[in-house]
Structures are given as structure tokens and as C-alpha cells.
């Protein structure tokens, strides 16, 4: 009997311990942790401040949506919104001559989407990207509103996509081909004194991806033993990339040199003419040399992958997006946190712009508790 009693007591004690460990008990007592506190309500001022970063301007109605949903849920909803495009609006209009007059229509649809588009965050990010991956209607593109409008839609569609994909579409868009003279860029011809154009080769690195000097993840400059900035590339690398970007001209063009302009050619990705592409070896970034004998498509893919994988891309692009969305003077810590998301979105993906934008807007430094006089954007 004593042994049986001890066993019953032991079982009862074990049961009580188990109940205590899981917060059990019929009376709801025990040591269960208290429920988390409810989220701090968003004030109207905070909603307005956030919307002035994440859209083209706060309204009373949208501020109330942010208050009801919360900032993170509002961002997630915006990431799911379909893109408000610009080019279909232009295509639906009668073509006028000279076509440069349709630049007014291009601006018209831009303002309509900026003011009234449901995809406000996408429109705001596309505008930020347009200040990084620049083309302009001034100059060679003045009479080509189809081209500049379809180019802008590349930025709109890819605003939350992958930066590598965006670089690929930008590189082959005829607006960029005209603006930075990659269009009809051809392989070397010593007899006729032809050398590959270096314009796009230089600008895609300097302006669109890595900049002039090596950067730490936090955007600070890497220096050598003499305290001088370490350059990211030299003339030999510019020349290597210039040879990569040879052999491309308008889609469906009847000739490579001096190709005629057409409405299709102004919007369709440029096409490769293999006879005009340099198939020799090409020195590019990070000590890499593209082997000889590859096709133009293979060379282009290898070159853009090489740029995209450069360690500068994450802090370079992150800094510029932060500057255009939240603050002109981000701290190195802010840059490093966002660049870390560019490097890995949490699922092993590099260059996820949607994740980068969300990280920028949700960072504690995006909207400090005590606003700084110099923070914010001039409207």
C-alpha cells in the first residue's frame, strides 16, 4: 500500500507540474505570460509623415487608411497593388506630328498616376528609380515620347522586382540605347578607325550600380594604406565592358548602322546583330575576364551578373533609395541595415527591391521620434 500511495502522489505531482508549465488549470491561473500590449495607435501626424515618404502626398482619406491598417500592413497592401502604367494611355491617343508634342500627354498621364493611382508606393519608387537610372526627353529623345514613356514603365513594373532584372531591361531599352549611345555600338575595326563607344559602359557602373570608389556595407568609403579612396574600376575595365555592349540596335531594323527610327523600334528591346559584336576576351570587374567566343547574349548576361554581384551595389543603391524616400543624410547604420536586406531578403534572394523599400520605410531612422530640422523632403 505504501508503494501504491507513493506512486499516486508522484503522478499527481507530475500532473500539477505539467499544468503549471503550460499555464493550465481550470481557474485560468498559473504562470502564463501576459498577452502582448496592443500596438501603439498611429496618430494622424505620424500617418501624414509616413505617407509623405511613401506616396506622392498624404490625404485625409489615405491617412485614415494607414491609421486603420497600420504602416506595415499598408506597405504589404501596396506591394500587391497592380501597376498603373503610362504607355497604354499614350498608345490610345491619335499620333500627332511632330511627335514631340505628345510629351505633354506623357506628363499628363504621369501626373494622373502620381495624384490618383492606387499604387502610390510603386509610383513613388519608380520616380526614385528614374532619378538613378536616368534618361531624358531633352536632346536625342525629345521627339520620342513613345520611347521615354515605355522606358518609364520599365521602372514602374520593376519597382518591387529584382534589381538584376531591372538592369537587364534598362540596358536593352532603346531609350537608354539612344541616350547613352549603346545603340549601334560596334566591335573594333582598326582599318576604319572604329572603336566601341564607352558611354554606357562607364555610366552603368558610375551612376547605376557601384559608383567610383569602393564602399563598405554601411556606405562609408574604403581607403588604402595612404588613406586614399580605392577606385572601383579603371580604363581597362571600361573598355572591357564597352566591348561587351557591341552589336545591339533597334528591333526589326533593316540595317545596323544608321538604323531608321520606328514606333516599334522605339519601345521593343534592342536586338543583337552577331556580325557587329566583339567575341574576343573582355576584362570586367573583380578580376574576371569574359572568355572569347561567346555570343553577345552570353557576354551581356555575364557582364550584368558581374556588376550585380559587386559588393558596392547593395550600399550604393540602398543609399540612393533612402535619400529619395526618407532622409538625405542617412546614418551608416541605416544604410548598413538596408544594404543587408538588399544582399539577402531573408530568403536568400539578392536585389529584392520590394524588401529593400519595406526595410527603408520601416526602419527606426525613417521617422525619428524627435524630427530633425534638416530631415524630410522639399515639395
PyMOL commands that set and color helices and strands:
alter all, ss='L'
color gray80, all
select helices_A, chain A and resi 2-21+44-54+60-69+71-80+87-91+99-116+120-130+145-157+163-172+174-179+199-206+235-244+274-276+285-287+296-308+312-325+332-343+353-362
alter helices_A, ss='H'
color red, helices_A
select strands_A, chain A and resi 248-249+271-272+282-283+289-290
alter strands_A, ss='S'
color yellow, strands_A
deselect
rebuild
show_as cartoon
